[in-house]
């Protein structure tokens, strides 16, 4: 297979590490786009909408936005574990469910401005962490107990958690509000 890129096509204004980590940068950019879309929607909500409970979920919209904001560090730590080649053991879906239930109780009264600030701060930190990953780290696969010990790559873990998370909840919130 031949390469479609040549050394002539490299933009001299782009730092070498950005070229080497273009996949990581693209993942980080997608994460930020989703987080900004969620923040934008959160800022547009009325107080009644912020307190509206999501169908089938039961959590208030404000709690769900806070949930997304607050779990970025956990999601990035999971991805870093995989990137480092360490098998993820003992983490099962019931653990995530319990973490989410505890969060919903603790942050039932999440304030919008503080939540949006947390979302922006934690998503920016997550994007920075993602941009530091190499292609080798993104491609590294280890058994992940959360997925029945399937050998998964760091990139998959990022895409299924940190990158997808804001889009997933944004779609559910929009559907509930019919926006």
N, C-alpha and C positions, 0 to 999 in steps of 0.2 A: 504494500500500500504506500502510495507516495503522499508526501505532505503538500498541502495546498498553500502553506505559508512559507515565505522565504525571509531571510534576514533583512531584505530590503523593505519588508512590510511592517517592521517593528517601529513603532512611534518613538522617536528619540526623547520625547518629553515625558514618557512613562518610565518610572523607575523600574530597574530590573526585577525587583521582588514583586512588583505588581504584575508583570508579565508572567513570571514563574507561578504566581498564585492567582491566575485569572479565574479559575473555578471557585476558589475561596472568596474572592472579591464578588463574583456573581451571586454566590449564596448569601453573602452579607448584604448585598444590595437588595436582593429579594426579601430578606428578613426585614430590612428597613422600610421597604415599600409597604409591606403588610402592616407593620407597626404604625407607620404614619397614617395609613388609611383607617386603621382602628382608632387612632388618636383623633383624627379629623371627625370621624363619626361620633366619638364620645363627646367631643366639644360641641357638637351640633344638637345633642339631645336635650330635651326638656327635663326638668326635675322629675316629672312623672315617668318619662321614658327611662331615665337612669335607674329608677326604682322598680321598673317592670320586671316581672319574673319571666324567664324564658320557658316556653312550653316544653314539656318532657324533661327539662333540665332542673327547673325549680329555682335556680339561683337568679338573683337580680342581675340586670345587665351591668350595673356598676361593679358588682362583685366579680362577674366574669371578666370584665376589662382589667380589674385589679389582679385577678388570677393570672391572666396572660402576662401582665407586667412583672408579677412576682416570681414566676417560674423560669424566666430566662436563665438566671444563674444555675439552676438545677439542670436545665436542659443542656447548657453549655458544659457543665461538669460531666454529664453523661457522655457527651460527644468527645470530650477530652480523654475520658477513660478509654473509650474505644480507639481514639487516635493514638493513644499511648500503647496499645496492644494488650490491655488488661481485660480479661473476661469480666463481663458484668454478671454477677451472681446475686441471687437472693432478692432481686427486684421483680415483682410480679404486678399484673394489672390491679389487683386488690390494694396494693400499696399506694398506687396512684389515686385510686378511688378514695381511699382514706385521707390521703394528703389533701385532695380537692374538697372533701367534705369538711375537714377541719378548717381549711382556709375559708370556706363559705360561712362558717359560724363566726370565726374570728374577725372577718372583714365585711360582715353584713352591712355595715354602715359606711363603707368606703366613700370618701369624699372625692368628687370628680377632679378637681384641680390637682390634688396630691396624687391621685391615681394616674392621670395623664402625664404628670411629671415623672412618676416612677416608670411608666411605660416607655417614655422617651429615654430616660437615663439607662434603664436596663437593656433596652433594645440596642442602644448605641454601644454599650459595653459588650453585648453579645456579638454585634457585628464586628467590633474590633477584635475580639477573640477569634472569630471565624476567619478573618482576614490573615491571621497569623499562621493558619494551618497550611501545611504543604500538600501538594498533590499526593505524595506518599501517605501522609496521615489521613487524608480524605478517603483514600483507597483501602486503608487497613481494615480488615474484618476480623471480628472476634465473636464468640458466642455471647448472646445478649439474652439474659433470663426473661426479660420483659416480653420477648418474642419467642418463648419456648426454646431458648438456647440456639436459635438460628444464628449462623455466622453472618453478621451484618457489618457493613462499612460505616465508617464515621460519617461519610456524606449522607447515607441513608438515614442515619439517626438524626442528623441535623435537619434534613428535609422533612422527616416525619414528625419532628418535634418543634424545635425552635423556629425554623423557617415557616412551616405550615400553620403554626398555632394561631397567629393573629388572623390569618385568612379564614381558617376554620370557624373561629368564633365570630368574626365579622359577618360571615355569610349567615350564621344562625341568628345573629342580632338583626340583621337586615330583614331576614325572612319573618321574624317575629313582629317587627315594626312595619313590615310591608313597604320597605324603602328600596 
